[in-house]
Amino acid sequence: MRATLVQIEVDPAESAGDRRSRAAALVRAQAGADLVVLPELWTVGAFASDDFAAGAEKAGGGPTAEAMSAAARDAGVWLHAGSVVERDPWPDGPLYNTSLLFAPDGTLHATYRKIHRFGFDRGEAVVMAAGDRIVAARLPQAVLGLATCYDLRFPEQFRLLVDAGAEVVVLPAGWPAARLAHWRILVQARAVENQAYVLACGTAGTHAGVEQAGHSMVVDPWGAVLAEAGPGEEVIGCDLDPSRVAATRKDFPVLRDRVLGTPRPPGAATPS
């Protein structure tokens, strides 16, 4: 399974429409990959909360969804198009930080609304509504668990994704450079403790004055970093072997010894 992470630079001087066109071209250039991943809120910037309402899109049918659907179809790839500011119901409903997963034929296969909102009573935590369900999506190669940025700090969500069948967790992010050390530690920790691949795709550039960390990472079920970007705009890719997840869990069956938590979370989405 060939996975590619597209670490897009967010430049406030570039319009959302221009960035959308540029991202679509970058996705089309990844033809031959199985899965392509974009970052969190790359059209507006994860820290640009004052612009969220103006940049909001209709659920599943906004300009970003349309552009990414076409790009996925043209490239023939599964595309995790990062996340968008979604307003649902349109046009007066609450805002959500919503991830979009497209199939190679361009159809919208799954969506995930970010559960943990960052900001400590400011920014996203105030402007956005919270998602309320775990999402795992079945691809031909593996089951993907979906999470977004700040979710990384809540290991219980990743445990629930494992219980829902996840073998690969995809995490788009807009992570600040000031906490790059946390990013590296937590991405590897989530992979090790859940014995799963973690594909963590961040942004480059600056969101509302907040410098972004970049350093998108692909980490295997043993915690080894298979690929890592630098701080600027970059495309990284590597081959994943989903069978290694089952092999790791069999050879080192730590998950079998869980005492706390439920084996199958009530209300969790089954792989679609």
C-alpha positions, 0 to 999 in steps of 0.5 A: 500500500503506497501512501503519500502525504502532501504537506501544503504551505499555507500562505495568507497572501494566497487565496483559498481558491488558488490553494485549492487549485494547487492542492488538486494539482499536487494530488493529481501528481500522485497517480500511482499511489494508493492513498494520498493525505492532505493536512487539516484546514489547509484552505483557511488555516487551522489557527485562523478562527476569525475566518472560519465562518466566511470560509465555511462550506456546505456539508459534502458539497462545497468547493473543496469537496468538488475539487478534491473529488475530481482530483481523486478521480483523475489520479485514481487514488484514495484521497483523505483531503484533510479537513474543511470548515463545514456548516451543517445544516446549511446555511445557518447551522453550527461549524465543524472541523470535518475530514473528507475521504474520497474513493478513487472514483471520486465518491465521498466514502467517509467523513469525520468531525473532529471530536477534540477542539483546541483552544482552551475557551478560545479559537476553534474550541469556541467557534466549532461544534464537536463531533460525537462519533468514532469513524473507521473506514474500510479500504481494500488494503486496510481499515483506516481510523480517522482523527484530527490534530488535537485528537492526538493528545487523547489516547482513548480515542485511538484505543476506540479506533483500534476496537473499531478495526483500525489498522492505519490511523490518518491524522491531518493536522495544523500543528504549531512549530512551538510544540514540534517535540510533542508532535514527534513524541505523540505520533510515535506513542499512538503508533506503539501503544495501538500497534498501528501505522500512523500517517500524520500530515501537517501544514507548513507556513503560518496560520494567523501568525502561528508558525506551523511545524510541518514534519509530517510523519509515517510511523509503523506499528513498532514506532519506527519513523518510515518517512518524515518531512522537513518544515517547508512544503513537501511531499513524502511517501512510503510503502506500508504493509498492512499485514505487519499490523496483525503480525505485530499484534500477534507477536507482541500481544499487548492489546490482549492484556487490556484490563480497562475499557470496552472491547467494542465501543458503543456507538462506534462507526463500523468500517464502511 
